[in-house]
Amino acid sequence: MSWTVETLNAEVDAELDALPADMRARFTRIAQLIESVGLTHIGMPHVRPLESGLWEMRMTGRDGIARAIYVTRTGRRVIVVGAFVKKTQTTPRREIEMALKRAKEIMP
């Protein structure tokens, strides 16, 4: 069984679309990597755990860095619950809180 990468809703799609083109391309590359070799075979610098079951895809580009926060679900599903351009060294608390709130929508 292979992995799939999907977004939670249109709001998350809009957040991804708002990223600079090179960061969107990097997101697409990481998603394809997950789908082709499996999430269990990917680690830093592509993905990293955050907290409370949240993980982040790490994208870099000419304009800085961005993150896509995701959760995993049964059936080898990666569900992206948020995306943003990162301005500080640490992930902003409001982004984590928003991702946790969205993740509750899809709790098993």
Residue pairs with C-beta under 8 A, 6 or more apart in sequence:
1 75
1 76
2 35
2 38
2 76
3 34
3 35
3 38
3 39
3 76
3 77
3 78
4 35
4 75
4 76
4 77
4 78
5 31
5 34
5 35
5 70
5 78
5 80
6 77
6 78
6 79
6 80
7 13
7 16
7 79
7 80
8 79
8 80
8 81
8 102
8 105
8 106
12 80
12 81
12 82
12 83
12 102
15 82
15 83
15 84
16 24
16 27
16 68
16 80
16 83
17 24
18 83
19 27
19 59
19 66
19 83
19 85
20 61
20 62
20 63
20 66
20 85
22 61
22 62
22 63
23 59
23 60
23 61
23 63
23 65
23 66
23 85
26 59
26 60
26 61
26 66
27 57
27 59
27 66
27 68
27 83
30 42
30 46
30 47
30 57
30 58
30 59
30 68
31 57
31 78
33 42
33 46
34 42
34 47
34 78
38 76
39 47
39 72
39 76
39 78
44 58
45 58
46 57
46 58
47 55
47 56
47 57
47 58
48 55
48 56
48 58
49 55
49 56
50 56
50 69
50 91
50 96
50 99
51 96
52 100
53 71
53 72
53 103
54 69
54 70
54 71
54 81
54 96
54 99
54 100
54 103
55 69
55 70
55 71
55 72
56 67
56 68
56 69
56 70
56 91
57 67
57 68
57 69
57 70
57 80
58 65
58 67
59 65
59 66
59 67
59 68
60 66
63 85
64 85
64 86
64 87
65 85
65 86
66 83
66 84
66 85
66 86
67 83
67 84
67 86
67 91
67 95
68 80
68 82
68 83
69 80
69 81
69 82
69 83
69 91
69 95
69 96
69 99
70 78
70 79
70 80
70 81
71 78
71 79
71 81
71 99
71 103
71 106
72 78
72 79
73 79
73 106
73 108
74 108
79 103
79 106
81 99
81 102
81 103
81 106
82 95
82 98
82 99
82 102
84 92
84 95
86 92
